[in-house]
Structure formats: structure tokens, C-alpha cells
Amino acid sequence: MFSRFLRNILSSSLQQLNAAPMDYRVKHRRNQWRAVRDYDAEVINLSDRAGGAALIDFLQDMDLSGKVVADLGCGPGHFLPALKAASKIYAVDWAENLLQQARSRGPGQTTYVTADMRQLQLPEALDLVLCVNALMPESHEDALAILKNMLILLKPDGLLLLVVPAWESFMLGYNLVHFAAAAQGQEQESERAILARFRDYFNNPFGYIRYTDETYRHWLHDEMLLIPALHFGAEVLNVFRLAIRWSDVLPNIQFADVTPPPWLWGAVIQNKVGAARTDTSLRESKAAT
């Protein structure tokens, strides 16, 4: 019964994929990022979380001497110092105010570029692309366009180090809150009210979660494994967790000290199928939670 139901949903979805144009609201989102003044107060700053420390260790352990690298969606440039061993660094963001902050952190060999990742072109191919919490589009089509351009920017065998919000982590936190309320006899909302509140957050069934008036893509572990390979012939070398804090996603929770922390997904993706897997495995002892 369920499998027939699922097949019907998928069949209907495939028939409707091209039925209506998608409004990506790109201009509105760009303006929102350009309005950010205190990045660390308004956005999760991964660089001072446990997962960020693991990511910085990984970058500093890579042999970047003589390499050309880019931080796409660099924001205020928290990860630029970890790329200092590279011969050339491109720091890319579409918000000039954030790039201005990045200038105080970037090594001397950094070039700053104001651009949209969908249309970004650089004068040379890259050995490494770093993208931390910037692949959060509003549609599957947009996600594929950005990911495709990231890989186009790479040399053959070049690496994409990608960090994205984890769908499983968000859903775990959401359910833990409701289990805790039920255990204390406080889950007294009607089913209708719970579903209404759920729909307010999860207004799209394909992994898009609404924060205030913006919608951001969250990613499944297996999507990280499959999408680059299925659509672009890339090889996913590793997928790992990068820990953040419960206070980043759910304020005033009671179980923060007795449960593992929430996380982001990280992935090391190589721009060539069958490439050698050398110096690309993030140490699980530092990254896993």
C-alpha cells in the first residue's frame, strides 16, 4: 500500500517538474545578506564551534603549497587564514559588506570577488573550492546550478570541500523537543495545531526549511553521497559530521547536556571519477560526534 502511494507521489512529481516557473527570490536574499552587520550574532559562525575547529585542522593539514584555492560564500572570511599556505586565494561573496569584513582576515595573496556563485567565472582553474554553509538554495534546480558551477571551476582531480545544513540533525532536534514535552505531560496541542506549526517550518516537503521569511535547503547524508556522482560524474570521497551547538538551532532546551550536539554535513568531492583517495579523509576522531 505504502509503496503504491509513494510511486504515485513520485510519478505525479516528475510530471509536474516543468509545469510552473520557480521564483528564486535571489535579489531579495542578496539584499538580506548585504544588510547583515554583525555576522557572528546573526549567523551560525562555524569557525568557533567544535566542527569548525575540525574543519580548520583539516585545511591546515592539506598540502596547499603552490595551489590555487577559493572560498565561495566566504562571508566575513573566518576560514581564509586556514588557506594561507596556498599560492593564491579567491574570496567570493555576493555581499560587499561581508567581503569588507573578510579583508581584515584574508592572507596577503587573497583576491576579493563580489559575485553570485551561479554565474561566477575566475581567470584560472582551482585546486580546491571551500564552500561553508553557502549551498542553501530555494529549489533543486538552483542547487544543481550552483553545484555544477563549483565543479566547473575546479581542475581535473580538484577537490570541493562542501559544508551544508543537515536535514537529519534538524529533524532529530525537532522530535526530541516533542518527546521531552510528552514525557512531562506538556504535549497538549491538538494534532491540527501541531501539524500547522510543523507546516510553518517545513513549508516544502523536499528539505527546505523556513527561517523567518526565508527558506533554506537542508541536506540528507545520502544526498551528499549521490547528487554529485549522479549528475556531474564527481566522486564523493568522504561525508562527515561537523558539530555545532544546540543553542544554534533550539533555544532553552533541557536535554543539551545529555544528548550529542547537532551537526552540519561536510563532504569531500573530487572532480574526477576514480581519482586516488590521498590526503582527503577528515579524521573521524575530530569530526564525528
Phi and psi restraints in degrees (value plus and minus 20) as a CYANA .aco file:
   2 PHE   PHI     -84.0   -44.0
   2 PHE   PSI     -61.3   -21.3
   3 SER   PHI     -83.4   -43.4
   3 SER   PSI     -57.5   -17.5
   4 ARG   PHI     -85.8   -45.8
   4 ARG   PSI     -61.0   -21.0
   5 PHE   PHI     -81.2   -41.2
   5 PHE   PSI     -64.6   -24.6
   6 LEU   PHI     -84.5   -44.5
   6 LEU   PSI     -61.8   -21.8
   7 ARG   PHI     -81.0   -41.0
   7 ARG   PSI     -59.8   -19.8
   8 ASN   PHI     -83.7   -43.7
   8 ASN   PSI     -61.3   -21.3
   9 ILE   PHI     -83.3   -43.3
   9 ILE   PSI     -67.5   -27.5
  10 LEU   PHI     -83.9   -43.9
  10 LEU   PSI     -61.3   -21.3
  11 SER   PHI     -82.3   -42.3
  11 SER   PSI     -64.6   -24.6
  12 SER   PHI     -83.9   -43.9
  12 SER   PSI     -60.4   -20.4
  13 SER   PHI     -83.0   -43.0
  13 SER   PSI     -64.1   -24.1
  14 LEU   PHI     -82.9   -42.9
  14 LEU   PSI     -55.8   -15.8
  15 GLN   PHI     -89.5   -49.5
  15 GLN   PSI     -45.4    -5.4
  16 GLN   PHI    -122.4   -82.4
  16 GLN   PSI     -18.3    21.7
  17 LEU   PHI     -77.0   -37.0
  17 LEU   PSI     -58.6   -18.6
  18 ASN   PHI    -124.9   -84.9
  18 ASN   PSI      -3.9    36.1
  19 ALA   PHI     -95.2   -55.2
  19 ALA   PSI     -53.4   -13.4
  20 ALA   PHI    -158.9  -118.9
  20 ALA   PSI     122.8   162.8
  21 PRO   PHI     -88.8   -48.8
  21 PRO   PSI     131.6   171.6
  22 MET   PHI    -123.6   -83.6
  22 MET   PSI     108.8   148.8
  23 ASP   PHI    -108.6   -68.6
  23 ASP   PSI      88.8   128.8
  24 TYR   PHI    -102.3   -62.3
  24 TYR   PSI     -32.1     7.9
  25 ARG   PHI      33.3    73.3
  25 ARG   PSI      15.9    55.9
  26 VAL   PHI     -82.1   -42.1
  26 VAL   PSI     -63.8   -23.8
  27 LYS   PHI     -82.1   -42.1
  27 LYS   PSI     -62.5   -22.5
  28 HIS   PHI     -82.6   -42.6
  28 HIS   PSI     -63.9   -23.9
  29 ARG   PHI     -87.0   -47.0
  29 ARG   PSI     -60.0   -20.0
  30 ARG   PHI     -80.3   -40.3
  30 ARG   PSI     -62.4   -22.4
  31 ASN   PHI     -84.2   -44.2
  31 ASN   PSI     -55.6   -15.6
  32 GLN   PHI     -83.7   -43.7
  32 GLN   PSI     -64.0   -24.0
  33 TRP   PHI     -87.1   -47.1
  33 TRP   PSI     -54.8   -14.8
  34 ARG   PHI     -88.8   -48.8
  34 ARG   PSI     -38.8     1.2
  35 ALA   PHI    -108.0   -68.0
  35 ALA   PSI     -26.9    13.1
  36 VAL   PHI     -89.3   -49.3
  36 VAL   PSI     106.2   146.2
  37 ARG   PHI    -126.8   -86.8
  37 ARG   PSI     -65.7   -25.7
  38 ASP   PHI    -132.4   -92.4
  38 ASP   PSI      68.6   108.6
  39 TYR   PHI     -77.8   -37.8
  39 TYR   PSI     -65.3   -25.3
  40 ASP   PHI     -86.0   -46.0
  40 ASP   PSI     -46.1    -6.1
  41 ALA   PHI    -105.7   -65.7
  41 ALA   PSI     -48.3    -8.3
  42 GLU   PHI    -121.7   -81.7
  42 GLU   PSI     -37.1     2.9
  43 VAL   PHI    -153.1  -113.1
  43 VAL   PSI     128.7   168.7
  44 ILE   PHI     -83.5   -43.5
  44 ILE   PSI      96.7   136.7
  45 ASN   PHI    -113.2   -73.2
  45 ASN   PSI      74.2   114.2
  46 LEU   PHI     -81.0   -41.0
  46 LEU   PSI     -46.3    -6.3
  47 SER   PHI     -82.9   -42.9
  47 SER   PSI     -45.6    -5.6
  48 ASP   PHI    -127.8   -87.8
  48 ASP   PSI       1.3    41.3
  49 ARG   PHI    -123.3   -83.3
  49 ARG   PSI     147.6   187.6
  50 ALA   PHI     -79.3   -39.3
  50 ALA   PSI     -61.4   -21.4
  51 GLY   PHI     -84.2   -44.2
  51 GLY   PSI     -55.4   -15.4
  52 GLY   PHI     -86.7   -46.7
  52 GLY   PSI     -58.4   -18.4
  53 ALA   PHI     -82.3   -42.3
  53 ALA   PSI     -60.2   -20.2
  54 ALA   PHI     -84.9   -44.9
  54 ALA   PSI     -59.4   -19.4
  55 LEU   PHI     -86.6   -46.6
  55 LEU   PSI     -62.1   -22.1
  56 ILE   PHI     -83.2   -43.2
  56 ILE   PSI     -62.2   -22.2
  57 ASP   PHI     -78.7   -38.7
  57 ASP   PSI     -63.0   -23.0
  58 PHE   PHI     -82.6   -42.6
  58 PHE   PSI     -65.3   -25.3
  59 LEU   PHI     -83.8   -43.8
  59 LEU   PSI     -61.2   -21.2
  60 GLN   PHI     -91.0   -51.0
  60 GLN   PSI     -43.8    -3.8
  61 ASP   PHI    -102.1   -62.1
  61 ASP   PSI     -35.7     4.3
  62 MET   PHI     -92.4   -52.4
  62 MET   PSI     129.1   169.1
  63 ASP   PHI    -106.0   -66.0
  63 ASP   PSI      75.3   115.3
  64 LEU   PHI    -121.3   -81.3
  64 LEU   PSI     -16.4    23.6
  65 SER   PHI     -81.6   -41.6
  65 SER   PSI     110.5   150.5
  66 GLY   PHI      56.0    96.0
  66 GLY   PSI     -16.6    23.4
  67 LYS   PHI    -115.8   -75.8
  67 LYS   PSI     132.9   172.9
  68 VAL   PHI    -127.5   -87.5
  68 VAL   PSI     104.6   144.6
  69 VAL   PHI    -152.3  -112.3
  69 VAL   PSI     144.3   184.3
  70 ALA   PHI    -163.8  -123.8
  70 ALA   PSI     123.8   163.8
  71 ASP   PHI    -129.2   -89.2
  71 ASP   PSI      85.4   125.4
  72 LEU   PHI    -111.9   -71.9
  72 LEU   PSI     108.6   148.6
  73 GLY   PHI      49.8    89.8
  73 GLY   PSI      25.9    65.9
  74 CYS   PHI     -90.5   -50.5
  74 CYS   PSI     -36.5     3.5
  75 GLY   PHI      38.8    78.8
  75 GLY   PSI    -156.5  -116.5
  76 PRO   PHI    -101.4   -61.4
  76 PRO   PSI     -10.9    29.1
  77 GLY   PHI      64.8   104.8
  77 GLY   PSI       7.3    47.3
  78 HIS   PHI     -80.6   -40.6
  78 HIS   PSI     -49.9    -9.9
  79 PHE   PHI    -118.3   -78.3
  79 PHE   PSI     -22.8    17.2
  80 LEU   PHI     -81.2   -41.2
  80 LEU   PSI     -60.7   -20.7
  81 PRO   PHI     -79.6   -39.6
  81 PRO   PSI     -48.4    -8.4
  82 ALA   PHI     -91.8   -51.8
  82 ALA   PSI     -30.1     9.9
  83 LEU   PHI    -121.8   -81.8
  83 LEU   PSI     -10.0    30.0
  84 LYS   PHI     -83.0   -43.0
  84 LYS   PSI     -40.3    -0.3
  85 ALA   PHI     -94.4   -54.4
  85 ALA   PSI     -34.9     5.1
  86 ALA   PHI     -90.5   -50.5
  86 ALA   PSI     134.5   174.5
  87 SER   PHI     -97.0   -57.0
  87 SER   PSI     -48.2    -8.2
  88 LYS   PHI    -168.9  -128.9
  88 LYS   PSI     120.1   160.1
  89 ILE   PHI    -148.7  -108.7
  89 ILE   PSI     114.1   154.1
  90 TYR   PHI    -128.9   -88.9
  90 TYR   PSI     104.7   144.7
  91 ALA   PHI    -127.0   -87.0
  91 ALA   PSI      96.2   136.2
  92 VAL   PHI    -140.9  -100.9
  92 VAL   PSI     110.8   150.8
  93 ASP   PHI    -176.3  -136.3
  93 ASP   PSI     138.1   178.1
  94 TRP   PHI    -116.1   -76.1
  94 TRP   PSI     -20.2    19.8
  95 ALA   PHI    -128.3   -88.3
  95 ALA   PSI      91.8   131.8
  96 GLU   PHI     -82.5   -42.5
  96 GLU   PSI     -53.5   -13.5
  97 ASN   PHI     -84.2   -44.2
  97 ASN   PSI     -56.2   -16.2
  98 LEU   PHI     -93.0   -53.0
  98 LEU   PSI     -58.7   -18.7
  99 LEU   PHI     -82.6   -42.6
  99 LEU   PSI     -54.8   -14.8
 100 GLN   PHI     -82.4   -42.4
 100 GLN   PSI     -59.1   -19.1
 101 GLN   PHI     -87.6   -47.6
 101 GLN   PSI     -56.7   -16.7
 102 ALA   PHI     -83.7   -43.7
 102 ALA   PSI     -49.1    -9.1
 103 ARG   PHI     -80.9   -40.9
 103 ARG   PSI     -46.9    -6.9
 104 SER   PHI     -99.0   -59.0
 104 SER   PSI     -31.6     8.4
 105 ARG   PHI    -132.2   -92.2
 105 ARG   PSI     -44.2    -4.2
 106 GLY   PHI     -92.1   -52.1
 106 GLY   PSI     120.6   160.6
 107 PRO   PHI     -80.7   -40.7
 107 PRO   PSI     146.6   186.6
 108 GLY   PHI     -81.7   -41.7
 108 GLY   PSI     -45.9    -5.9
 109 GLN   PHI    -108.8   -68.8
 109 GLN   PSI      -0.4    39.6
 110 THR   PHI    -111.8   -71.8
 110 THR   PSI     112.3   152.3
 111 THR   PHI    -125.9   -85.9
 111 THR   PSI     113.2   153.2
 112 TYR   PHI    -124.7   -84.7
 112 TYR   PSI     109.1   149.1
 113 VAL   PHI    -148.4  -108.4
 113 VAL   PSI     104.8   144.8
 114 THR   PHI    -112.6   -72.6
 114 THR   PSI      93.5   133.5
 115 ALA   PHI    -183.3  -143.3
 115 ALA   PSI     138.3   178.3
 116 ASP   PHI    -107.9   -67.9
 116 ASP   PSI     111.1   151.1
 117 MET   PHI     -82.3   -42.3
 117 MET   PSI     -41.5    -1.5
 118 ARG   PHI     -88.0   -48.0
 118 ARG   PSI     -55.8   -15.8
 119 GLN   PHI    -130.9   -90.9
 119 GLN   PSI     -13.8    26.2
 120 LEU   PHI     -79.3   -39.3
 120 LEU   PSI     111.8   151.8
 121 GLN   PHI    -150.1  -110.1
 121 GLN   PSI     119.2   159.2
 122 LEU   PHI    -143.7  -103.7
 122 LEU   PSI     136.8   176.8
 123 PRO   PHI     -94.6   -54.6
 123 PRO   PSI     -27.4    12.6
 124 GLU   PHI    -168.3  -128.3
 124 GLU   PSI     135.8   175.8
 125 ALA   PHI     -95.7   -55.7
 125 ALA   PSI     135.2   175.2
 126 LEU   PHI    -129.1   -89.1
 126 LEU   PSI     126.6   166.6
 127 ASP   PHI    -105.5   -65.5
 127 ASP   PSI     -50.1   -10.1
 128 LEU   PHI    -166.0  -126.0
 128 LEU   PSI     113.3   153.3
 129 VAL   PHI    -135.3   -95.3
 129 VAL   PSI     106.4   146.4
 130 LEU   PHI    -126.9   -86.9
 130 LEU   PSI     112.2   152.2
 131 CYS   PHI    -161.8  -121.8
 131 CYS   PSI      87.8   127.8
 132 VAL   PHI    -131.5   -91.5
 132 VAL   PSI      93.7   133.7
 133 ASN   PHI      35.1    75.1
 133 ASN   PSI      16.2    56.2
 134 ALA   PHI    -137.9   -97.9
 134 ALA   PSI     -29.3    10.7
 135 LEU   PHI    -115.5   -75.5
 135 LEU   PSI      53.7    93.7
 136 MET   PHI    -151.6  -111.6
 136 MET   PSI      41.7    81.7
 137 PRO   PHI     -96.9   -56.9
 137 PRO   PSI     159.8   199.8
 138 GLU   PHI    -124.3   -84.3
 138 GLU   PSI     -16.5    23.5
 139 SER   PHI    -175.9  -135.9
 139 SER   PSI     138.6   178.6
 140 HIS   PHI     -81.9   -41.9
 140 HIS   PSI     -59.8   -19.8
 141 GLU   PHI     -81.3   -41.3
 141 GLU   PSI     -63.0   -23.0
 142 ASP   PHI     -85.3   -45.3
 142 ASP   PSI     -60.9   -20.9
 143 ALA   PHI     -79.5   -39.5
 143 ALA   PSI     -65.2   -25.2
 144 LEU   PHI     -85.3   -45.3
 144 LEU   PSI     -58.9   -18.9
 145 ALA   PHI     -83.1   -43.1
 145 ALA   PSI     -63.4   -23.4
 146 ILE   PHI     -87.7   -47.7
 146 ILE   PSI     -66.5   -26.5
 147 LEU   PHI     -82.6   -42.6
 147 LEU   PSI     -60.5   -20.5
 148 LYS   PHI     -79.9   -39.9
 148 LYS   PSI     -64.3   -24.3
 149 ASN   PHI     -88.5   -48.5
 149 ASN   PSI     -55.1   -15.1
 150 MET   PHI     -77.9   -37.9
 150 MET   PSI     -64.8   -24.8
 151 LEU   PHI     -92.0   -52.0
 151 LEU   PSI     -53.6   -13.6
 152 ILE   PHI     -81.7   -41.7
 152 ILE   PSI     -54.0   -14.0
 153 LEU   PHI     -89.9   -49.9
 153 LEU   PSI     -37.8     2.2
 154 LEU   PHI    -105.1   -65.1
 154 LEU   PSI     130.7   170.7
 155 LYS   PHI     -89.3   -49.3
 155 LYS   PSI     141.5   181.5
 156 PRO   PHI     -75.6   -35.6
 156 PRO   PSI     115.3   155.3
 157 ASP   PHI      55.2    95.2
 157 ASP   PSI     -22.0    18.0
 158 GLY   PHI     -85.0   -45.0
 158 GLY   PSI     138.7   178.7
 159 LEU   PHI    -132.7   -92.7
 159 LEU   PSI     119.8   159.8
 160 LEU   PHI    -129.8   -89.8
 160 LEU   PSI      99.6   139.6
 161 LEU   PHI    -124.7   -84.7
 161 LEU   PSI      86.0   126.0
 162 LEU   PHI    -134.0   -94.0
 162 LEU   PSI     112.7   152.7
 163 VAL   PHI    -145.1  -105.1
 163 VAL   PSI     108.2   148.2
 164 VAL   PHI    -158.7  -118.7
 164 VAL   PSI     138.2   178.2
 165 PRO   PHI     -82.3   -42.3
 165 PRO   PSI     122.1   162.1
 166 ALA   PHI    -118.0   -78.0
 166 ALA   PSI     101.6   141.6
 167 TRP   PHI     -82.9   -42.9
 167 TRP   PSI     -62.3   -22.3
 168 GLU   PHI     -81.6   -41.6
 168 GLU   PSI     -58.3   -18.3
 169 SER   PHI     -85.3   -45.3
 169 SER   PSI     -64.3   -24.3
 170 PHE   PHI     -83.5   -43.5
 170 PHE   PSI     -63.7   -23.7
 171 MET   PHI     -87.3   -47.3
 171 MET   PSI     -55.7   -15.7
 172 LEU   PHI     -81.2   -41.2
 172 LEU   PSI     -68.5   -28.5
 173 GLY   PHI     -80.9   -40.9
 173 GLY   PSI     -62.9   -22.9
 174 TYR   PHI     -80.0   -40.0
 174 TYR   PSI     -63.6   -23.6
 175 ASN   PHI     -93.5   -53.5
 175 ASN   PSI     -56.4   -16.4
 176 LEU   PHI     -81.1   -41.1
 176 LEU   PSI     -58.6   -18.6
 177 VAL   PHI     -80.5   -40.5
 177 VAL   PSI     -63.5   -23.5
 178 HIS   PHI     -92.9   -52.9
 178 HIS   PSI     -55.3   -15.3
 179 PHE   PHI     -83.9   -43.9
 179 PHE   PSI     -61.6   -21.6
 180 ALA   PHI     -83.3   -43.3
 180 ALA   PSI     -61.2   -21.2
 181 ALA   PHI     -84.2   -44.2
 181 ALA   PSI     -61.7   -21.7
 182 ALA   PHI     -84.4   -44.4
 182 ALA   PSI     -59.9   -19.9
 183 ALA   PHI     -83.4   -43.4
 183 ALA   PSI     -47.1    -7.1
 184 GLN   PHI    -117.6   -77.6
 184 GLN   PSI     -11.1    28.9
 185 GLY   PHI      49.9    89.9
 185 GLY   PSI       4.1    44.1
 186 GLN   PHI    -127.8   -87.8
 186 GLN   PSI     -17.8    22.2
 187 GLU   PHI    -104.8   -64.8
 187 GLU   PSI      55.5    95.5
 188 GLN   PHI    -127.6   -87.6
 188 GLN   PSI     -20.1    19.9
 189 GLU   PHI     -86.1   -46.1
 189 GLU   PSI     129.7   169.7
 190 SER   PHI     -91.3   -51.3
 190 SER   PSI     139.3   179.3
 191 GLU   PHI     -77.5   -37.5
 191 GLU   PSI     -58.6   -18.6
 192 ARG   PHI     -81.6   -41.6
 192 ARG   PSI     -62.4   -22.4
 193 ALA   PHI     -87.9   -47.9
 193 ALA   PSI     -61.6   -21.6
 194 ILE   PHI     -81.9   -41.9
 194 ILE   PSI     -64.2   -24.2
 195 LEU   PHI     -85.4   -45.4
 195 LEU   PSI     -57.1   -17.1
 196 ALA   PHI     -84.4   -44.4
 196 ALA   PSI     -62.1   -22.1
 197 ARG   PHI     -88.9   -48.9
 197 ARG   PSI     -58.4   -18.4
 198 PHE   PHI     -79.7   -39.7
 198 PHE   PSI     -65.5   -25.5
 199 ARG   PHI     -86.2   -46.2
 199 ARG   PSI     -46.4    -6.4
 200 ASP   PHI     -85.9   -45.9
 200 ASP   PSI     -56.1   -16.1
 201 TYR   PHI    -101.0   -61.0
 201 TYR   PSI     -73.0   -33.0
 202 PHE   PHI    -120.6   -80.6
 202 PHE   PSI      48.7    88.7
 203 ASN   PHI     -99.6   -59.6
 203 ASN   PSI     -20.5    19.5
 204 ASN   PHI    -158.0  -118.0
 204 ASN   PSI     111.4   151.4
 205 PRO   PHI     -95.9   -55.9
 205 PRO   PSI     -20.7    19.3
 206 PHE   PHI    -127.9   -87.9
 206 PHE   PSI      12.2    52.2
 207 GLY   PHI      73.9   113.9
 207 GLY   PSI      -4.0    36.0
 208 TYR   PHI    -123.4   -83.4
 208 TYR   PSI     103.0   143.0
 209 ILE   PHI    -136.2   -96.2
 209 ILE   PSI     115.7   155.7
 210 ARG   PHI    -112.6   -72.6
 210 ARG   PSI     105.9   145.9
 211 TYR   PHI    -134.5   -94.5
 211 TYR   PSI     101.2   141.2
 212 THR   PHI      30.1    70.1
 212 THR   PSI    -135.1   -95.1
 213 ASP   PHI    -128.6   -88.6
 213 ASP   PSI      -5.1    34.9
 214 GLU   PHI    -137.0   -97.0
 214 GLU   PSI     129.4   169.4
 215 THR   PHI    -136.8   -96.8
 215 THR   PSI     111.4   151.4
 216 TYR   PHI    -148.5  -108.5
 216 TYR   PSI     121.2   161.2
 217 ARG   PHI     -96.7   -56.7
 217 ARG   PSI     111.4   151.4
 218 HIS   PHI    -132.5   -92.5
 218 HIS   PSI     128.9   168.9
 219 TRP   PHI    -137.5   -97.5
 219 TRP   PSI     121.1   161.1
 220 LEU   PHI    -102.3   -62.3
 220 LEU   PSI     131.4   171.4
 221 HIS   PHI     -73.7   -33.7
 221 HIS   PSI     -68.7   -28.7
 222 ASP   PHI     -92.7   -52.7
 222 ASP   PSI     -42.7    -2.7
 223 GLU   PHI     -84.8   -44.8
 223 GLU   PSI     -59.4   -19.4
 224 MET   PHI     -83.0   -43.0
 224 MET   PSI     -54.5   -14.5
 225 LEU   PHI     -93.5   -53.5
 225 LEU   PSI     -57.9   -17.9
 226 LEU   PHI    -115.9   -75.9
 226 LEU   PSI     -61.2   -21.2
 227 ILE   PHI     -81.2   -41.2
 227 ILE   PSI     -68.5   -28.5
 228 PRO   PHI     -80.7   -40.7
 228 PRO   PSI     -56.0   -16.0
 229 ALA   PHI     -95.1   -55.1
 229 ALA   PSI     -64.8   -24.8
 230 LEU   PHI     -84.8   -44.8
 230 LEU   PSI     -60.6   -20.6
 231 HIS   PHI    -121.2   -81.2
 231 HIS   PSI     -40.8    -0.8
 232 PHE   PHI    -152.5  -112.5
 232 PHE   PSI     -17.5    22.5
 233 GLY   PHI      48.7    88.7
 233 GLY   PSI      -3.8    36.2
 234 ALA   PHI    -101.9   -61.9
 234 ALA   PSI     142.3   182.3
 235 GLU   PHI    -131.5   -91.5
 235 GLU   PSI     104.7   144.7
 236 VAL   PHI    -107.6   -67.6
 236 VAL   PSI      93.4   133.4
 237 LEU   PHI    -105.6   -65.6
 237 LEU   PSI     -48.1    -8.1
 238 ASN   PHI    -185.1  -145.1
 238 ASN   PSI     122.4   162.4
 239 VAL   PHI    -148.4  -108.4
 239 VAL   PSI     112.6   152.6
 240 PHE   PHI    -167.1  -127.1
 240 PHE   PSI     145.8   185.8
 241 ARG   PHI    -115.0   -75.0
 241 ARG   PSI     123.8   163.8
 242 LEU   PHI    -145.1  -105.1
 242 LEU   PSI      93.4   133.4
 243 ALA   PHI     -92.9   -52.9
 243 ALA   PSI     119.3   159.3
 244 ILE   PHI    -139.9   -99.9
 244 ILE   PSI    -178.1  -138.1
 245 ARG   PHI    -134.9   -94.9
 245 ARG   PSI     128.4   168.4
 246 TRP   PHI     -77.7   -37.7
 246 TRP   PSI     -56.3   -16.3
 247 SER   PHI     -85.8   -45.8
 247 SER   PSI     -36.2     3.8
 248 ASP   PHI     -90.7   -50.7
 248 ASP   PSI     -47.6    -7.6
 249 VAL   PHI    -139.1   -99.1
 249 VAL   PSI     -49.3    -9.3
 250 LEU   PHI    -161.4  -121.4
 250 LEU   PSI      89.6   129.6
 251 PRO   PHI     -95.9   -55.9
 251 PRO   PSI     129.9   169.9
 252 ASN   PHI      37.8    77.8
 252 ASN   PSI      22.1    62.1
 253 ILE   PHI    -111.5   -71.5
 253 ILE   PSI     135.5   175.5
 254 GLN   PHI    -113.9   -73.9
 254 GLN   PSI     -33.9     6.1
 255 PHE   PHI    -128.6   -88.6
 255 PHE   PSI      -6.6    33.4
 256 ALA   PHI     -80.2   -40.2
 256 ALA   PSI     -51.8   -11.8
 257 ASP   PHI    -104.8   -64.8
 257 ASP   PSI     -29.1    10.9
 258 VAL   PHI    -141.0  -101.0
 258 VAL   PSI     -13.5    26.5
 259 THR   PHI    -147.9  -107.9
 259 THR   PSI     134.4   174.4
 260 PRO   PHI     -79.8   -39.8
 260 PRO   PSI     131.8   171.8
 261 PRO   PHI     -91.7   -51.7
 261 PRO   PSI     139.6   179.6
 262 PRO   PHI     -87.7   -47.7
 262 PRO   PSI     152.1   192.1
 263 TRP   PHI    -170.1  -130.1
 263 TRP   PSI     145.0   185.0
 264 LEU   PHI    -129.2   -89.2
 264 LEU   PSI     136.6   176.6
 265 TRP   PHI    -110.3   -70.3
 265 TRP   PSI     115.5   155.5
 266 GLY   PHI    -134.6   -94.6
 266 GLY   PSI     128.3   168.3
 267 ALA   PHI    -163.9  -123.9
 267 ALA   PSI     119.3   159.3
 268 VAL   PHI    -125.3   -85.3
 268 VAL   PSI      97.2   137.2
 269 ILE   PHI    -142.3  -102.3
 269 ILE   PSI     108.7   148.7
 270 GLN   PHI    -125.7   -85.7
 270 GLN   PSI     119.5   159.5
 271 ASN   PHI    -103.8   -63.8
 271 ASN   PSI      18.9    58.9
 272 LYS   PHI    -186.7  -146.7
 272 LYS   PSI     106.6   146.6
 273 VAL   PHI     -88.9   -48.9
 273 VAL   PSI     115.2   155.2
 274 GLY   PHI      64.6   104.6
 274 GLY   PSI     -10.3    29.7
 275 ALA   PHI     -89.6   -49.6
 275 ALA   PSI     134.9   174.9
 276 ALA   PHI     -86.6   -46.6
 276 ALA   PSI     119.6   159.6
 277 ARG   PHI    -115.4   -75.4
 277 ARG   PSI      59.3    99.3
 278 THR   PHI    -139.8   -99.8
 278 THR   PSI     115.2   155.2
 279 ASP   PHI      36.4    76.4
 279 ASP   PSI      14.3    54.3
 280 THR   PHI    -145.0  -105.0
 280 THR   PSI     -21.7    18.3
 281 SER   PHI    -112.3   -72.3
 281 SER   PSI      94.5   134.5
 282 LEU   PHI     -87.2   -47.2
 282 LEU   PSI     111.3   151.3
 283 ARG   PHI     -83.0   -43.0
 283 ARG   PSI      98.3   138.3
 284 GLU   PHI     -80.9   -40.9
 284 GLU   PSI     -49.8    -9.8
 285 SER   PHI     -83.7   -43.7
 285 SER   PSI     -45.1    -5.1
 286 LYS   PHI    -115.8   -75.8
 286 LYS   PSI     -53.6   -13.6
 287 ALA   PHI    -113.8   -73.8
 287 ALA   PSI     -56.0   -16.0
 288 ALA   PHI     -92.0   -52.0
 288 ALA   PSI     130.0   170.0
